[in-house]
Every structure is written in C-alpha cells, then in structure tokens.
Amino acid sequence: MSKRPAGDRPATEASLRAAVLPFARMPRDERPPHALLKLPEGHSLVSSETFRVLSWGGTGHRDALRLGAPWLSEQVATTAASAADAGDDSIEFGAAAAHSDEWMWVPVTVPAVPPREGNVYVTHETGERIPERGELYHRVWIEEGVPPKQAPL
C-alpha cells in the first residue's frame, strides 16, 4: 500500500476556511466600494445576514466569505499583497459592482457610537429601547448608514 503524496490530499473544510483572506466592507459605502483588510478601531465586525458580531478571521467570518463571496474573496486575495506592501488597510474594489450579489454577503464593519449623554437608542416605529451594539443597532447602521434614533431617558 503506497502513501498518497501530500499535494494529492483532498481539501478539508478547515483547510478551505483557512485559505480565505479575511476582509469586510463598510455600511452603506457611497464612495467606490472598499474591501477593508483590517477591522478599524472602535468598530464591530457584523454578519450581513444575522446582524450578529463576528470574530475577525474566525470561523463565521471566513465561512461567510467562502460560501457567500467566493469570486470576490479570490480577487481580494490576489490584490491584498500589493495593498499590504503599500501599507493600505483597504482596497478600492470596483469589482463589487459587477458582483453585488456576493458583495451583499461580505461582513460589515459597524462603528460603535455611544448615544449622547442622557439618551438611549430607540426604534423608529415603536420607540422601544435598542441596546448599543445589539442586532437592531447593527441592522440600522447597515441598512441606513447612520446610528439609530436617540431619545431622552
């Protein structure tokens, strides 16, 4: 019985996941789309599907990219080395327009903006309190590009 050469082994889920370069997008990015190669300080990485916080480079982050944005992931991986050499934390990413179906699956960086002193975040419809960095907080940022409505305590 001969051993199979290392290069002939079938890819495992873990190896496929590990091969994905982590990146994200900004909420409601009006300028040409940018693939962010690093989580900006004071931001959370949020799933564009569930609006829950992900860990940068973790299983959920890499799986979202691998399964939802395979073509874009490949393009970012080929461009990221030159961006890193130039000291850039983001890549202008015009390819996102041609692949908007994949771009919508890319996790989003959401800023953590505390409400003004004596105020809380509330829903527009019912005025119900929204926890900062909760799923509704993230949904508003991603869909509207601004923090939720604030109301006095």
Secondary structure, 3 states (H helix, E strand, C coil): CCCCCHHHCCCCHHHHHHCCCCCEECCCCCCCCEEECCCCCCEEEECCCCCCEECCCCHHHHHHHHHHCHHHHHHHHHHHHHHHHCCCCEEECCHHHHCHHHHCCCCEEEECCCCCCCEEEECCCCCCEECCCCHHHHHHHHHHCCCCEEEEC
